[in-house]
Amino acid sequence: MLWLITKYLTTAAVVVLVSELAKRSDKLGGLVAALPLVTILTLIWLQIENQPESKIANHAWYTFWYVVPTLPMFLAFPLLLPRLGFWLTLLASVVITVICFGLFALAIRRFGIELIY
């Protein structure tokens, strides 16, 4: 139980760090948010918990493919925000991401990469 609490607190601290940095500097907050901190922590947690190397490698592999269709959201969000306000922009960004993910998953399926079961 102590291990689980440690994982939660460490992971939460990363999110708080990013939001605090973003308050002080747009560029620094964006840079740190763009780092794959959650993925790195996940890989560390999997290693410490003695997961097989194949599980750890698969996590990194699929994370790469899942990140690609999220990128358009980061372009759409700043363009939509002044027009729609925060909450509608956030909703639109989620919809854009879901659509991009579906189309991307269909496109790369042709190359033998299955993102949707």
N, C-alpha and C positions, 0 to 999 in steps of 0.2 A: 504494500500500500504506500509506503514511503517513496518507493521508486516512482510510482504513478503520479504522486503529488509533485515530486521533483520534475518530472517530465512536463506536467501542466504548467508549473510555475516558470520553468525555463522558457518554454514555448510562448507563454503569455508575455514574458518580459521582452521577447523579441518584437512582438506586435506593439507593445507600449513604447519601446525604444524607437521604432520606426515612426509612430505617430508623433512622438515628442520631437524627433529630429525634423519631421515635416513641418511642424509649427514654427521652427526656427529658421529653416532654410528649405525652400522648394527643391532646389537642386540636390542637396545632401539627402533630404528625405526621399526623393525619387530614386537616387542612386542606391541607398540602402534597401529601399523597398524592392528594387529590381534585382537585388542579389537573391539567389535562391536559398535564403536562410531557412525557410521551413523545410525545403528538400534536404538541405545539409543536416539539419537537426534530425529529420526522419531517418536518413541514412545512418547517422550516428546511433540513434535509438535502436534501429534494426541490428546493427553490428554489436552493440552492447548486450542486446537480448539474444545473441547467438543465432540469428536467423541465417539460413543458408546464403552463400554468396549469390546463387542464382536469384533468390528473392530480392536481394539488395540491388543486383544489376538490373533486374526487370523493373524495379521501382524507378530507377534513374532513366531507363529506356522509355517507359511509358510517360514519365513526367515530361520529357522532351516533347513527345508527340502531343500531349495535352496542352502544353504551353502555346504552341503555334497558333491554334485558332482563337486564343484569348487576346492576341495582340491587336486586332482591329478595335477592340473595346477601348484600348488606351488612346487611340486616335479619335474615336467618336466621342468619348466622354467630354474632353475639353471643348469640342465643337458644339455639342448639344447643351452643355450646362447653361450658357447665357440665354439660350432660347427656351429651355424647358424647365429650368430649376433643378435642384439637386435630386429629388425623389423620382421624378419622371425620367431624368437623365440616367439615374441608376437603373431603373426598370428597363429603359431602352437599351442600356449597355448589356444587361443580362440577356435580353432577347437577341441582341446582335451576337453575343457570344454563343448562345445555344444554336442559332442558325449557322454561324460559322463552324461550330463544332460538328454539326450534322453533315454539312457539305464537305468539310475536311475529312471526316471519317469515311464518307463515301468515296472521296477521291483517292485516299491512300489505301483503301481496301484493295484496289487494283494491283498494288505492289505487295500484297500479302500481309499488311499491317492491320490488325483488327483492334479497333478502339471501342467498338460497341459490340456487346455479345448478343 
